[in-house]
Amino acid sequence: MTALDGSKPMLEQIAHRGLSNVNTVHADLFNWNPPTEWDAVFFAHWLAHVPEDRFDRFWGAVDGALAPGGHVIVIDVAPEEQRIEEHIHEHESIPLTRRRLRDGRQYDVVKKYWEPEELIERIRPLGFEGAGTKIGTEDGFGFVVWDVVRGSDDQS
Ligand SMILES: C[S@@+](CC[C@H](N)C(=O)[O-])C[C@H]1O[C@@H](n2cnc3c(N)ncnc32)[C@H](O)[C@@H]1O
């Protein structure tokens, strides 16, 4: 397994958990070209932070990272979470939400909430096909999980 993140402390969590079968890659996903192909690509709580103007290139990298017949599994918070966000606004059509750190600093971060079918429709022209399912949204803290393949891949 290969785990990629732009934050070294985040990757160090893997060593702290004693996971020995994981290679780590410290890289900026917006400037990363996959060096090989994997049977599956998984990203958790990442896609919502991908701005529209980097979206297609990012999915191009996902495409390049995926072996024939491979699956892309995506998990992110469900749009219902917007009810409990502190502050949501748009700047030049970029959806932003406010995050406050314990030390008082605050940042507006890109946060695009995807409905299950909305994401499928967005990535279909990029060559992907699949489905998304909402889970546990009743209390406002739910998720959406997508299972996506290349549209042209033969799944039989
Ligand atoms: C909301 S966290 C999710 C972390 C982890 N995937 C999880 O599910 O717990 C978003 C992650 O994206 C990473 N990140 C932000 N910008 C990045 C970039 N340009 N390239 C790679 N990773 C990035 C952050 O370091 C952070 O670990």
The ligand as a Tripos MOL2 file, in Angstrom:
@<TRIPOS>MOLECULE
LIG
   27    29     1     0     0
SMALL
NO_CHARGES

@<TRIPOS>ATOM
      1 C1         -9.1800   16.5890    5.8500 C.3       1 LIG1
      2 S1         -7.5680   15.9150    5.8090 S.3       1 LIG1
      3 C2         -7.8780   14.2010    5.4870 C.3       1 LIG1
      4 C3         -6.7510   13.3460    5.9410 C.3       1 LIG1
      5 C4         -6.9380   11.8240    5.7690 C.3       1 LIG1
      6 N1         -7.1080   11.4650    4.3660 N.3       1 LIG1
      7 C5         -8.0800   11.3080    6.5880 C.2       1 LIG1
      8 O1         -9.0700   10.8510    6.0260 O.co2     1 LIG1
      9 O2         -7.9870   11.3670    7.8170 O.co2     1 LIG1
     10 C6         -6.9340   16.5160    4.2830 C.3       1 LIG1
     11 C7         -5.5090   16.0820    4.0330 C.3       1 LIG1
     12 O3         -5.1020   16.6140    2.7780 O.3       1 LIG1
     13 C8         -3.7150   16.9160    2.8730 C.3       1 LIG1
     14 N2         -3.3960   17.8720    1.8070 N.ar      1 LIG1
     15 C9         -3.8020   19.1470    1.6800 C.ar      1 LIG1
     16 N3         -3.3310   19.7030    0.5480 N.ar      1 LIG1
     17 C10        -2.5980   18.7330   -0.0620 C.ar      1 LIG1
     18 C11        -1.8600   18.6780   -1.2850 C.ar      1 LIG1
     19 N4         -1.8010   19.7420   -2.0800 N.pl3     1 LIG1
     20 N5         -1.2370   17.5190   -1.5920 N.ar      1 LIG1
     21 C12        -1.3100   16.4350   -0.7790 C.ar      1 LIG1
     22 N6         -2.0120   16.4190    0.3840 N.ar      1 LIG1
     23 C13        -2.6420   17.5630    0.7340 C.ar      1 LIG1
     24 C14        -3.5540   17.4770    4.2650 C.3       1 LIG1
     25 O4         -2.2190   17.3930    4.7010 O.3       1 LIG1
     26 C15        -4.5040   16.5640    5.0580 C.3       1 LIG1
     27 O5         -3.8360   15.4490    5.6000 O.3       1 LIG1
@<TRIPOS>BOND
     1     1     2 1
     2     2     3 1
     3     2    10 1
     4     3     4 1
     5     4     5 1
     6     5     6 1
     7     5     7 1
     8     7     8 2
     9     7     9 1
    10    10    11 1
    11    11    12 1
    12    11    26 1
    13    12    13 1
    14    13    14 1
    15    13    24 1
    16    14    15 ar
    17    14    23 ar
    18    15    16 ar
    19    16    17 ar
    20    17    18 ar
    21    17    23 ar
    22    18    19 1
    23    18    20 ar
    24    20    21 ar
    25    21    22 ar
    26    22    23 ar
    27    24    25 1
    28    24    26 1
    29    26    27 1
@<TRIPOS>SUBSTRUCTURE
     1 LIG1         1 GROUP 0 **** ****
